[in-house]
Amino acid sequence: MGSIKIECVLKEKYSVGESPTWEEKHGTLLYADITEQHVYRWHPDSNQVEKIHVDAPVGSVVPRSSGGYVLAIGKRFAFLDWEKKKVTDIAQIDNMKTNIRFNDGKVDPAGRFLAGTMAMETQPGEFERHQGALYTLQTNRSVVKQFDQVDISNGLDWSLDHKIFYYIDSLSFTVDAFDYDLQTGKISNRRVVYKLEKEEAIPDGQCIDNEGKLWVACYNGGRILHIDPETGKRIQTVKLPVSKTTSCCFGGKDYSDLYVTTATKRMDEESLQKEPLAGGIFKVTGLGVKGIPPYSYAG
């Protein structure tokens, strides 16, 4: 192991920073603030941040191969044209529930966009259980519901051979795996890969590295877990100086930097003073592994 370095590269106070994705062609980090309803692009070279405000909570944002982005926003999928700052709806999810919103999402190796929902809080920190579901936005722009009974749909990624789909329903406190059929996008045979320990708190976003190992952000746990999904063992823990670590992705010139988004939501003055960097974006270097480039939505 080399020496790991953790730095706060963007000292912002995002409410719920989420959905980080490295954009190789722009050399930028794409991410969102769910509750503030912003989509951001950060240019590390110039340290410039661009943002676009949207009209609903934005659970996730992903690149689109023909340019621009796709959002899982409120209860719908939509395209975002960055230059025109224009959002165009694609599909509403078939749902009579008023109390849900999209949360985390990611593009699969075939160019489909998978994103899931969760219940909105009934009061601070309290959710109605089992209200969410996981959806696939196919490349023909139709929507398939994969399964429901989800509490908080979260971290997703695929194994290097594309045969396994990793998924987190946060309140189950596990990282799960499914068999994945890349041809059809069908998922089956759900099983638990890793059960979190109490102090690891709530599993949130995750990503995979080029060795097929997972990196899982722990909300309220202030850490990223490095997990071997084949053995179900934790390889290492990377602790951050803030507690609300939300998600992570590899990026930088050769995908050897791990970018971590964080949150300040529900933190009182005292907590914010204890964690002056809360809500910022962090870069972790020296991990000794690299990520793989993200996929883009192909529709």
N, C-alpha and C positions, 0 to 999 in steps of 0.2 A: 504494500500500500504506500502510495506517495503521501505527501502531506496535503490534506484537504483544506481549501481556503473558502470561507463563506463571506461574501460581501453584499451589502445592500446597494444595488446599482440604481434603483429608483426610489428615492425617499418620499414617496407619496403616501397619502393616508386613504388608500382605497377601502371602500366599505366591504365589498366582497370581490376581490380580484380573483379571476378564474380563467379557465380555458386557454392557457398559454400555448402558442404554436409558433415554431420558428419558420420564417419565410426566407428561404435561401436566396430567391431571386432578388429580393429587396434588401437582404441582410437585416431584417427587422423582426421584432417579437410582436406577434399579434396576441391580444388578450382582451378580456371584458371585465367590467364591473357590473355584476348582476343587478344589484339593487339601485345603483345610480343610473343604470340604463345607458351605459357608454360602451362603445367599442374603441379600442386603442391600437395604435401602432407605434412602437418605440424603436428609434434608430440609435443603436449603441454608439456608432461612430460620431454622430453629431449630438447625441444625447437629446434629440428632439422627439417630442411626443405629439402625435396627431390623434384627435379623437372625434368621434361622431356620436351624437346623442340619438337614441331610438325611443320608440313610444311605449315600450314594455320591458319588463325584466329580461335581460339577455342571458340565457343559461349557458350558451356556447356559441362560438364563432369558428368557422373553418374556411380554409381557402377553397376556391372553385377553379378547376383547371382552365376554364375559358376566361378567367379573370374575375376579380372581385371576390366576394365571400358569400357563405351561406350561414344564416343565423337560425338557432332554435330559440325563439323569442316569444314570451308570453305563452300562448297555446298554439303557435303556428311555426311553420318553416318559412323562411323568406330569403330572398337574395339581397345582398347589399352591394350597390355600386359605389365604390369609395370616392371616385372622382366627382360623381354627380351628387354624392351624399343622399342617395335615393334607395329606399327599401321597397321591394316588390314582393308581395305575398306569393307563396307557392302552394301551400296546403295548410288547412286547419286540421288539428287532430280531432278524430271523431269522439267527442267527449262532451257529455252534458254537464260535467262537473265544472263548477265555477271557481272552485278553490284550488286549482292546480296551476303549475307553471313548468315550463321546460327547465331542465338543469343541464348537467354535463353532456357533451357529445363528442364524437370523433368520427373520422372517415375511415372506412375499411379499405383493405388493399385492392378491392375492385371498384372503388370510387363511390360507394354508397355512404350516406351520412346516418349514423346511428345516434340517437339522442333520447334521453328519458325524462320523465316528469316526476314531480313531487308535490305534496300538499303545501299550500302556503301556511304560514304559522297562524294558528287560531289566537294565540297570545305569545309573547316573547318566549322562544325556545320550545313551544309546544306545537306538535303537528298532529293532524288526524292521520292514523296509521293506514297503510296499504292502499293509498289513493293513487299512487303513481303507476307508470307503465314504461316499457321500453319500445321505441319505434324505430323503424328504418325508413328513411327517405330514399327510395330507389332512384336509379339514374334516369328513369322515365318520369320522375317526379310524383309517382304514386307513393302512398304511405302504407306500410305494413306494421301492425302491432305485433310485437314478438311475444310479450307476456305482460301480465299486470300484477296486482298485489304487491307493488313496490313501495317502500317507504320513501327513500331519497335516492333516486337514480343517480349514480355517480361514475367514478373512474372507469374508463374502457381502453382496451388495446388488444392487439392480436399477436399471437406467437410468430416467430420468424418464418415458420413454414406455412403460416396462415390457416392452420387447421384448428387452432384453439382461440377462443374469444375470452378475454379476461374482463371481469365486470365487478363493480362494487355497488351493493345496496347498503348505504352507510349504516343504517340502524341494525343491520344483521351483524355488524362488526366482523365481517369476513371479506376476504378477496375470493371470488368464485371463478370457476372456469366452465366453459361450455365447449362442446364440439362445434366447429364452425364449417359449414359447407360454403366455400367461396363462390361456387357456381351459382347457387340459388340464394345465398344469404341466410339460409335457415340455421337455427341454433338448437342444440339438444344436449341431453345428458349433463345437467348442471351438477357441479360438485364444489366442495370447499377446498381452496388451495392453501389459505392461511387464515388462522383465527387470531384476531388482535388481542394483545394483553391489555389489562386495565389501563395502565399508564400510557399506552399508545393511543388511547382515546378513539376518535371517530375516523374511519378510513374515508378519504375524499377522492381527489383526482389521482390518476396514476399514469405511468408510461413505461415502455419497455426499452431495454438497451440492446446493443448488438451482440450480446451473449445470451439473449433470451431471458434475462432476469428483470424483475419488476421493481419499480421505484414508486412507492405509495406515500402520498402526503397525508398527514394525520391532523385533522382539524381538532383544535384544543390540545393537541399533543406536541406541537412545536417541533415536529421532526418529519423526516422522510425515511421510510423503511426500505431497505434493499432486500428483496425477497427472492428466493429460488422457488419458482412455482412447481418445479418437478419434485423437490424434496419437501416442500412446505416449510422450509426453514428460513429464518431471518439471517441474512449474511452480515449486515451491519445496520447501524442507526446513525443518521446524520441529524444532529440537533441544531435547530436554528434559534436565534435570540428573540423569537416571537412565538406565541402559542398557536395562533390561528393560521397554520399553513394549509392552503386549500388545494393546490395542484402543482404539477411540475411537467417540464418537457426538456428534452435535450436540444441544444442549439449552438450557435457560434460557428466559426469557420469549418470545423471538422466534426461538429456535433459532440464535442467533449465537455461543453459547459452545461450544467443542469440549471435551468431557470425555475424559480419557485415563486408562485403568487401567494399572497397572504390577505388577511381581512382584519377589519377593526370593528365589524358589526357587533353590537351589544357590549362593547368594552366601555367601562366607566372611566372617569377622569384618572382615578388612581391606577387602574390597569394600564391606561395609555401612558402614564408617566413612568411606570415600571418597564414598559416596552415601547421606547420612543420610535423604534423602527417598524412597529406594527402597521400593516397595510401597504408596506413597500414591496418591491420586487427584488428578489435575491438571486445571486449567481453563485453556484457552487462549482469550484474547479478542483482538479487533482484527484478525481474519483477513480481514474485509471480505466474507465470504460467510455464508450461513445454511444450516442443514440442513433436512431435511423431517421431518415427524412420522413416528414409526415406525408400522408396521402391527401389528394385534393378531390373534392366532389366532382364527379364526371358528368353530371346532368346539366 
